[in-house]
């Protein structure tokens, strides 16, 4: 397996794990509020993705940087 294939497999794995995490959160929200309709669950999942507690600046270590990067003269 060459580097491109390995990198592609890693990316597919990461994306798959993301999808599983979102599905788990959706199920958790449904269990917590069985009367919520699908639009409300979608809204709550979206809010969770945008404002996860303790991960407001992302999941990685370090300090936040502007995006896109600021070009220096």
C-alpha positions in Angstrom: 0.0 0.0 0.0 1.5 3.4 -1.0 1.2 6.6 1.0 -1.8 7.9 -1.0 -3.8 4.8 -0.4 -2.9 4.8 3.3 -3.8 8.5 3.6 -7.1 7.9 1.8 -7.9 5.0 4.1 -7.2 7.2 7.2 -9.4 9.9 5.9 -12.3 7.5 5.2 -11.9 6.1 8.7 -11.9 9.6 10.2 -15.0 10.6 8.3 -16.7 7.3 9.2 -16.0 7.9 12.9 -17.4 11.4 12.6 -20.6 10.0 11.1 -20.9 7.4 13.9 -20.4 10.2 16.5 -23.2 12.3 15.0 -25.5 9.3 14.8 -24.8 8.5 18.5 -25.5 12.1 19.5 -28.8 12.0 17.5 -29.9 8.9 19.3 -28.9 10.4 22.6 -31.1 13.4 21.9 -34.0 11.2 20.8 -33.8 9.2 24.0 -33.6 12.4 26.1 -36.7 13.9 24.4 -38.8 11.2 22.6 -41.4 13.8 21.7 -39.0 16.0 19.7 -39.7 15.9 15.9 -37.0 15.3 13.3 -36.5 19.1 12.6 -35.9 19.7 16.3 -33.4 16.9 16.6 -31.6 18.2 13.4 -31.5 21.7 15.0 -30.0 20.3 18.3 -27.4 18.2 16.5 -26.4 21.3 14.5 -26.1 23.3 17.6 -24.1 20.6 19.3 -21.7 20.5 16.3 -21.2 24.2 16.4 -20.8 24.7 20.2 -19.6 21.5 21.8 -18.8 22.3 25.5 -15.0 22.3 26.1 -14.2 22.2 22.4 -15.2 25.7 21.4 -11.8 26.3 19.7 -11.5 22.8 18.3 -10.3 19.5 19.7 -6.6 19.9 19.2 -4.0 21.3 21.6 -2.5 24.8 21.1 -4.0 28.2 20.6 -6.7 29.3 18.0 -5.5 30.9 14.8 -7.5 32.9 12.3 -8.8 31.1 9.3 -8.1 31.6 6.5 -4.6 32.4 7.5 -3.6 36.0 7.5 -1.0 36.7 4.8 1.9 38.7 6.0 3.5 41.3 3.7 
